[in-house]
């Protein structure tokens, strides 16, 4: 029964394992871990991150593929088939001048969600 699973802890441990396996062994713990939730329906919920949970529900913020939007949703834990880690965002501050402009890249993939 999925209601007994602590998904927040499982996702955190999975993210740690992935970081070690690919050689990212820094001390910065991921602040937000992007996940994909597969429920018993055909559609998966992604990209999302966990904002809370209790015995019955997993509370998520789902990022919108159409723009800079976030939707809050709750999933019944008994309906979850699997949860996978997409990536993590560390709490480390990055100098914005060191980030390359990604606008041309984003223009190339804009048609994927249409």
LOMARGU-394474 format. One record per residue: x, y, z of N, C-alpha, C in turn; residue in one letter; residue number from 1. Coordinates in steps of 0.05 Angstrom, whole numbers. Layout:
<recs>
[rec [X,Y,Z],[X,Y,Z],[X,Y,Z],'a',NUM]
...
</recs>
This chain:
<recs>
[rec [17,-24,0],[0,0,0],[18,25,0],'x',1]
[rec [14,43,-19],[31,66,-23],[28,87,-1],'x',2]
[rec [6,86,14],[2,107,34],[23,106,56],'x',3]
[rec [36,83,60],[57,81,80],[84,91,71],'x',4]
[rec [87,96,45],[113,104,34],[117,134,39],'x',5]
[rec [140,141,50],[147,170,53],[162,178,27],'x',6]
[rec [147,188,8],[158,195,-18],[179,217,-16],'x',7]
[rec [175,236,2],[195,258,5],[222,247,12],'x',8]
[rec [223,228,30],[248,216,39],[260,198,17],'x',9]
[rec [243,183,3],[252,166,-19],[265,182,-41],'x',10]
[rec [252,204,-49],[262,221,-70],[289,234,-62],'x',11]
[rec [291,243,-37],[316,254,-27],[338,234,-28],'x',12]
[rec [333,210,-20],[354,188,-20],[361,181,-49],'x',13]
[rec [342,180,-66],[347,173,-94],[364,195,-107],'x',14]
[rec [358,220,-102],[373,242,-112],[402,241,-103],'x',15]
[rec [406,234,-77],[433,231,-66],[449,209,-80],'x',16]
[rec [436,187,-85],[448,164,-98],[456,171,-127],'x',17]
[rec [438,185,-141],[443,193,-169],[467,212,-169],'x',18]
[rec [467,232,-152],[490,251,-151],[517,237,-147],'x',19]
[rec [517,218,-129],[542,203,-124],[550,187,-148],'x',20]
[rec [531,174,-161],[537,157,-184],[548,173,-208],'x',21]
[rec [538,197,-211],[548,213,-234],[571,232,-226],'x',22]
[rec [580,230,-201],[603,245,-193],[599,273,-182],'x',23]
[rec [574,279,-174],[568,305,-162],[567,300,-132],'x',24]
[rec [590,302,-119],[590,296,-90],[596,322,-74],'x',25]
[rec [581,343,-81],[585,368,-66],[568,367,-41],'x',26]
[rec [573,387,-24],[559,388,2],[532,402,-1],'x',27]
[rec [526,413,-24],[501,427,-28],[478,407,-32],'x',28]
[rec [460,406,-13],[437,389,-15],[417,402,-34],'x',29]
[rec [404,386,-50],[384,397,-69],[362,410,-54],'x',30]
[rec [355,434,-62],[334,449,-49],[307,439,-59],'x',31]
[rec [305,436,-86],[281,426,-99],[289,404,-117],'x',32]
[rec [276,381,-115],[282,358,-132],[259,355,-151],'x',33]
[rec [264,359,-177],[243,355,-197],[238,325,-201],'x',34]
[rec [213,318,-202],[205,290,-204],[184,286,-225],'x',35]
[rec [180,261,-232],[158,252,-250],[142,232,-233],'x',36]
[rec [116,236,-231],[99,218,-216],[81,203,-236],'x',37]
[rec [83,177,-236],[66,160,-253],[44,150,-235],'x',38]
[rec [19,157,-242],[-4,147,-228],[-17,124,-244],'x',39]
[rec [-39,115,-234],[-53,93,-247],[-66,102,-273],'x',40]
[rec [-67,128,-278],[-77,138,-304],[-55,137,-324],'x',41]
[rec [-62,141,-349],[-42,140,-371],[-22,163,-370],'x',42]
[rec [-31,186,-362],[-14,210,-361],[3,212,-336],'x',43]
[rec [28,220,-340],[45,224,-317],[44,254,-309],'x',44]
[rec [52,259,-285],[53,287,-275],[82,295,-274],'x',45]
[rec [90,314,-291],[118,322,-292],[121,349,-307],'x',46]
[rec [142,363,-303],[159,363,-280],[145,375,-255],'x',47]
[rec [151,363,-233],[138,372,-208],[158,370,-185],'x',48]
[rec [152,382,-163],[167,377,-139],[149,376,-115],'x',49]
[rec [157,361,-95],[141,355,-71],[142,380,-53],'x',50]
[rec [118,388,-44],[117,410,-24],[106,400,3],'x',51]
[rec [96,376,4],[86,365,29],[73,338,24],'x',52]
[rec [69,324,46],[54,299,44],[44,291,72],'x',53]
[rec [23,275,71],[13,263,96],[7,234,89],'x',54]
[rec [-9,220,106],[-14,192,101],[-30,186,76],'x',55]
[rec [-45,206,67],[-64,201,44],[-54,215,18],'x',56]
[rec [-44,239,20],[-38,255,-4],[-9,262,-6],'x',57]
[rec [1,265,-31],[27,276,-38],[21,303,-51],'x',58]
[rec [29,325,-38],[24,351,-48],[47,360,-66],'x',59]
[rec [40,369,-90],[60,376,-111],[56,404,-122],'x',60]
[rec [77,416,-131],[76,439,-149],[85,429,-176],'x',61]
[rec [68,432,-196],[74,422,-223],[81,446,-240],'x',62]
[rec [104,445,-254],[113,467,-271],[98,465,-298],'x',63]
[rec [90,487,-308],[75,488,-333],[94,487,-357],'x',64]
[rec [88,470,-377],[105,469,-401],[100,492,-420],'x',65]
[rec [78,507,-416],[71,529,-433],[84,556,-425],'x',66]
[rec [96,557,-402],[107,583,-393],[115,581,-364],'x',67]
[rec [119,605,-352],[128,605,-324],[106,603,-304],'x',68]
[rec [90,582,-306],[68,577,-287],[73,553,-270],'x',69]
[rec [60,554,-246],[61,531,-227],[33,525,-219],'x',70]
[rec [26,499,-219],[0,490,-210],[3,473,-185],'x',71]
[rec [-13,479,-165],[-12,463,-141],[-32,440,-144],'x',72]
[rec [-23,416,-137],[-41,393,-140],[-35,373,-118],'x',73]
[rec [-54,356,-112],[-50,335,-92],[-57,308,-106],'x',74]
[rec [-41,288,-100],[-45,262,-112],[-50,242,-89],'x',75]
[rec [-70,225,-93],[-75,204,-73],[-51,185,-74],'x',76]
[rec [-39,180,-51],[-16,163,-50],[-22,134,-60],'x',77]
[rec [-46,125,-56],[-53,98,-65],[-55,96,-96],'x',78]
[rec [-57,119,-110],[-57,119,-139],[-30,121,-152],'x',79]
[rec [-9,125,-136],[18,128,-146],[30,100,-153],'x',80]
[rec [39,98,-178],[53,73,-186],[83,76,-183],'x',81]
[rec [94,99,-190],[123,104,-186],[129,133,-186],'x',82]
[rec [152,140,-175],[162,167,-174],[191,166,-183],'x',83]
[rec [198,182,-202],[225,183,-213],[237,211,-210],'x',84]
[rec [263,212,-206],[277,237,-203],[286,247,-231],'x',85]
[rec [279,272,-237],[287,284,-262],[313,300,-258],'x',86]
[rec [315,314,-236],[339,330,-230],[334,346,-204],'x',87]
[rec [355,359,-195],[353,375,-171],[364,403,-175],'x',88]
[rec [354,421,-159],[363,448,-159],[376,453,-132],'x',89]
[rec [402,459,-131],[415,463,-106],[410,490,-95],'x',90]
[rec [415,494,-69],[411,519,-56],[435,538,-61],'x',91]
[rec [455,529,-75],[479,545,-80],[471,568,-99],'x',92]
[rec [481,592,-92],[476,615,-109],[496,616,-132],'x',93]
[rec [485,622,-156],[502,623,-180],[503,652,-190],'x',94]
[rec [526,661,-198],[529,687,-209],[515,688,-236],'x',95]
[rec [495,705,-239],[479,705,-265],[497,712,-289],'x',96]
[rec [519,726,-285],[536,732,-308],[550,708,-319],'x',97]
[rec [552,686,-303],[565,662,-312],[547,643,-327],'x',98]
[rec [521,649,-327],[501,631,-341],[499,641,-370],'x',99]
[rec [503,622,-389],[501,630,-417],[472,635,-425],'x',100]
[rec [468,652,-445],[441,658,-455],[430,633,-469],'x',101]
[rec [407,623,-460],[396,599,-471],[372,605,-489],'x',102]
[rec [367,630,-495],[344,637,-511],[343,623,-538],'x',103]
[rec [366,622,-554],[364,608,-579],[358,578,-576],'x',104]
[rec [368,566,-556],[362,538,-551],[332,534,-544],'x',105]
[rec [321,551,-528],[293,549,-521],[275,554,-545],'x',106]
[rec [283,571,-564],[267,576,-588],[266,550,-605],'x',107]
[rec [287,534,-605],[288,510,-621],[268,489,-611],'x',108]
[rec [264,488,-585],[247,466,-574],[219,476,-567],'x',109]
[rec [212,500,-574],[186,511,-566],[163,495,-578],'x',110]
[rec [167,483,-602],[146,467,-614],[140,441,-601],'x',111]
[rec [156,432,-583],[152,406,-571],[126,404,-555],'x',112]
[rec [117,425,-543],[94,425,-526],[69,434,-540],'x',113]
[rec [69,438,-566],[46,448,-580],[29,426,-591],'x',114]
</recs>
